[in-house]
Amino acid sequence: MPPTPKARLREADLYPPVKAYLQRQGYDVKGEVGAADIAARRGEDLLVVELKLGFSLTLLQQAVERLALTDLVYVAVPAGGRAKALAANVKIARRIGFGVMTVRLRDGFVEVLADPGPYAAKLSKPKRARLLRVFDRLQGDPNAGGATRHGIVTGYRQDALRCARFLAVHGPSQGAKVKQWAEVPQATQIMAADHYGWFCRVARGVYDLTPAGRQGLADFGDDGAV
């Protein structure tokens, strides 16, 4: 089958390859049956396919609607595009319970990336542990579910703010003193790294607050309060 220019690509171009694929599986296939783009029957099994040129909320909604007709629901989209986005969309489809096909239009090759059916995501213990570490380090609820006026307040930024507040009150101080009095275990490393431009080293192991650091204290105010 000759390739279809991208500018002229239609959903109907997906139909012949998908039909041929299903026929090889022993299905009797018909297009535009009721609300379904493709309906296929093999004995008592009913399979439905929705054709789209790309993933969208509309496609997901249509697939969910078709699950009221049969458990065997697929969506079919052209092959290609961003692999990462496709993988994410396949994961969503599997979560909902429908399958995914891609169609390579230059030769009609159909690949099934996911089959319909129940799906249980595998728990990632490392990701869960990282989120819990971030949660435990963050003091209070400074972000109120979204970005603050000057950016997200992380646990690291809260530690930097504690260091900055200490220097604003006590002036140039040794890192060990800031660590102990401000109760920031990584105080010296934070001030030395100076990711926000808030600190400057004035002597060996001694740090002071920069004008940017004083502005940071003013900017974040209670947003970074601990």
N, C-alpha and C positions, 0 to 999 in steps of 0.2 A: 504494500500500500504506500503510495507516495506521501512524503511529509506534507503537512498542512502549514502554510505560513502562519506565524504566530499572530499576526494582525487579523487574520481571518478565522482563527480557531473558534469552533463552536462546540457546545456541549454535545451536539449530535455526532460530532466526529469521534467521540468516545464510544458510541453505541456499537458499531460493527466489531471492534476488537473484544469488547466485553461480552457481546452476544456469542461470538465464536468461542471464547474461553469457557463460558457456561455450557455451551452445547457440548464441548468436549468432556464436561463433567456429567453429561447425561441429562441435562435440563432441557425442557421445552421453553423457549425464550420469546417474549413479546415486549415491544416497546410501548410506552405511554399507555399503561393500563391503569385506569382510574387516576389516583394521585401519584402513582409510582412511575418513575422514569423507565425502569425496567422491572418486569415481573418474570420470574422463572419458576417452573414447576417440575418436580421430579417425584412422581408418586404423590404422596401426601405432603411432601416438603414444599414450602413456598419460600422463595428467596427474592428479596427486593434490593435493587441497586439505585442509588441516587447519583446522577452525573453532574459534576460541576467543574469549572475551569480552575478552581482553587478553593482552599478551605476558607470558610467564613462562618459567622454566627448563624446565618440563614441555613447553611448546609447542616450544621449541627442540630439546629431546631427541626429541620425536615427529617433527619435521620431518627431523632427521638420520636417524632410523630409516626414514622414507619414501624417503629418497634411495637406499636399497637396492633400491627397487622401480622407480624411474624418475628420470631427471634433471630431469623437469618437476614439481617440488614447490613448492606455494605454501602460505602460511598466510594466513587471512582473519580480520580483527578488525574490530570496529565503528569507524567513523570518529569523529573527535573526540578529546578528551583533550589532553594536553600535546604540543605540536608538537615540542619539543626531545627529549622521551623517545621519541616515535615515530621521529624521524629517527635517533636513536642505535640503536634496535632494527632499523630498516631496514638500517643500515650493518652490523650484526652478521649479519643474514640474508644480505646480499650477500656478506659474507666467507665464510660457510659454503657458500653456493651455492644457496639456495632463494629463491623470490620472495615478495612481500608484496602482498596486496590489502586495501583497506579498504572497508567497506560502510556507506553512509549509509542508515540504516534508514527514514528518513521518506519516501524516494522510491525506494529500491532501487538507488541509484547505486553502481556498483562502480568503484573506481579502482585501477589497478595501479601501485604505487610502485616495485617492483623485479621484474625477471624472473629466473628461475633461470639459472645459468651461472657460469663462472669470473669472478672479480673480483680485480683488483689495485688496492690502495689507492694513491692518489697521494701520493708523499712530499712532506711540507711542509718545504721547506728552512728557512723562518723558525723553525718550531717546533723543528726539529732543532738549529738554531744556538743557540736560546735554552737548550735543555736542555744542550748542550755547554758553554755559558758558565757555567751554574749548576754543572755537574759540575766544571769546571776551577777555579772559585773556591772550592769546598768543599774544605777541607783534611782529609785522613784520611777516616774513615767513622764520623762521630759519631752517626748515627741508627740504625745496625744494622738497616736495613730497615723502621723504623717510628718512631713518636713516642718521644721521650725522656720522662723523668719530668716535665719542665717545658715540653715542646713541641719541635717540630722545630728542629734546629740548621741554619740556612742559612749560606751564605757571608757574608751581611750580618751575621748575628748573631756569627759567628766574628770578623769584623773589629771589631765592637763590643766583644767580649770581650777582644780584644788591646788595644784602647784602654783598657778598664777595668783590665786587669792592669797596664798601664804606669802609670796614675794611682794605683793602689793602692800601687805601690812608690815612685813618684817624687813623688807629690802633685800639686797644681795645676800644669798645664803648658800651654804654647802648642800650638795645633793643629799648627803646622809641626813642632815637636819630636816630638810623638806620631807624626806621619806618618812622619818619618825614622827614629826609633828603634824604633818598633813595627812598622815596615814595613807601614803601612796607608795606601795612597794617598788614600783618601777620609776620613781621620781627622777633619778639621775638619768636613766636611759631616755625618758620622755623629754627632758629638758635638753639633753645632748642632741637628740634626733631633730628636735624643733620643727616638727611637721607643719605647724601653723604659723611659724615666724614670731612666736610669742616670747621666746627666751634668747638670752645671749650669755656666753661664758665670759666673766670678767676676771677670773683667776682660775688656777687649777682646781677643778671640782666645785667652783663657786659660780652661781648663776643669778642673773637679774632679769627683770621683766622689761620687755621692749614696749615702745608706744603701741605696736600692733597687739601686744598682749593686753595692755590696758583697754584697748578698744574691744578686744575679744570679751573681756569681762563685762564691758558695758553692753555689748551686742547680745550676749547670751543671758545675762541677768539670771532670772529665776528659771529660764529654760534649762540651764545646766546645773541647777541647784541639786545638792545632795544632802 
